[in-house]
Amino acid sequence: MKYLLLLFLLLMPFVSAIEINEIMYNPPGDDTSNEWIELYNPEKIDITNWTIGDLASNDTLIPIKITNSDYILIVENASAFNDSDASVYYAGSTIGNGLGNTGDTILFYNLNKTLVDFVVYNNTFANGNNKTLEKFNFSWYESIVDGGTPGFQNSIVFGFSNITNQTNSTNNTTNQTNATNSTNSTINETNQASSTCISKISINTTKDIFTDESIKFRHIVNSSEDNFSIVYWIEDLFGNVVKKQYETKTLTEKSFTPHPSEKDTVYIIKSILKGCNESYAEKIVIYKTNKDIEDEPVDTRKEETSKNSETSNNTKQKFSYELISYSEEIMQNDEANAVVKITSDNSPHEVYIQAYIYRYSKKYSEIAEQEFTIERFESEIAELNFFTNATPGDYKMKIKITKDELKTPYEITRNVTVVKNPDLENQLNETNDEKNISIIENKTTETNKSIIKPQNITNETIIYQSKKAKSEYLVPVIIISILAVVSGVLIWKR
């Protein structure tokens, strides 16, 4: 087993243009000659004399029918697929040692005996119910249609709505022939309600091979409703649960710290999306360790506990948290940072962390989130980065740490200051200068317009008059003065 895992490690980075796409490992009734595997082969590669098998034995592939299809069927009974448009290759009376009904490992090699693709599966889905395992977005699902889709695009790709619509059409035809109008109405209403329901999940990891580090992964969800939850757990290659089931409603990054029993171990992350429809996904990762397995801390503590309870009491430690660093000064419209160290006690815990900037009851930043599993006696470093749009001034940073979904979280509060961003200020000044210039130009234009526009002006102080205007103003004054003088002379002579 160890050498097989080493082979996985060596060949995992290899990316091929042909891949295992669908598996019928446990058909209804007798499995003999009824098992098959579908390959997706968009580049139309000839796989004559390539090899497929399991951990027990391998089979050389013999071409039965070559077509221009993107799909290849590897079968035990070629006559069952005479009408298929796919290419068909014969693997013998059994594929490998027969595809295991409780789980198996499928290995696919090229002419150079180089591993092209492999799949590790168990019997959680498509187990004797006339369904197949279908691949979509690097994860495996149970087929939506009975019998799978040999030689065609996987049913899961169409989405639940399209498959439901096809079923609805069939149901409606049957209803019109065999049922009453009231029955038709009931079925149509049910079909209409279910056709709007879409729920899909996949698992994304930061890498495929981890070495002495936590395995980090995220769930990718496509759902037509917001009220969903995810149940996930982790198993080893033999189906042993190494991380118990945990239900979450967030899509934040999850973390798992392995304690392997071998230097090289395969883990399978499994998740079920619970929403309007249940959807299943799994992701295979490989974990390597350079540590001495014999010194594995959990086993040592168990031995000490059984030998001496007093010594065990001395090794007890409390669940604790510590703020290692944070941004005391934050540039305006920039990213803040906080680094928190979480240390577990003698039990594993699910930890959910939030961080944000606030003043009084109002938040002035995004809410940074992280969610992970911390194993017993282990420590985990959480780095939280979040953007703040606060104006310069004094604020507070809040960090909330929730353990195992307890109602009351642990809290860390620190004073922080948001300072002016010179680059942002320059941009604002340039923008303001442009606005001011525009305002001045507009005012000048308005002033010019007001000068040109005729207006009736009354009771205004005269600043300047022309000579002609002045002479016109003086004429009546002179005449009145002359008349006054003449009148005075006449009166004097009398």
Buried (B, 14 or more C-beta within 10 A) or exposed (E): EEEBBBEBBEBBEEEBEBBBBBBBBBBEEEBEBBBBBBBBBEEBBEBEEBBBBBBEEBBBBEBBBBBEBBBBBBBBEBEBBEEBEBBBBBBBEBBBBBBBBEBBBBBBBBEEEEBBBBBBBBBBBBBEEBBBBBBBBBBBBBBBBEEBBBBBBBBBBBBBBBBBBBBBEEBBEEBEEEBEEEEBEEBBEEBEEBBEBBBBBBBBBEEEBBEEBBBBBBBEBEBBEEEBEBBBBBBBBEEEEBBEEBEBEEEBBBBBBBBBEBBBBBBBBBBBBBBBBEBBBBBBBBBBBEEEEEEBEEEEBEEBBEEEEEEBEEEEEEBEBEBEEBBEEBBBBBBBBBBBBBBBBBEBBBBBBBBBBBEEEEBBBBEBBBBBBBBBBBEBEBEBEBEBEBEBEEBBBBBBBBBEEEEEBBEBEBEBEBEEBEEEEEEEEEEEEEEEEEEEEEEEEEEEEEEEEEEEEEEEEEEEEEEEEEEEEEEEEEEEEEEEEEEEEEEEEE
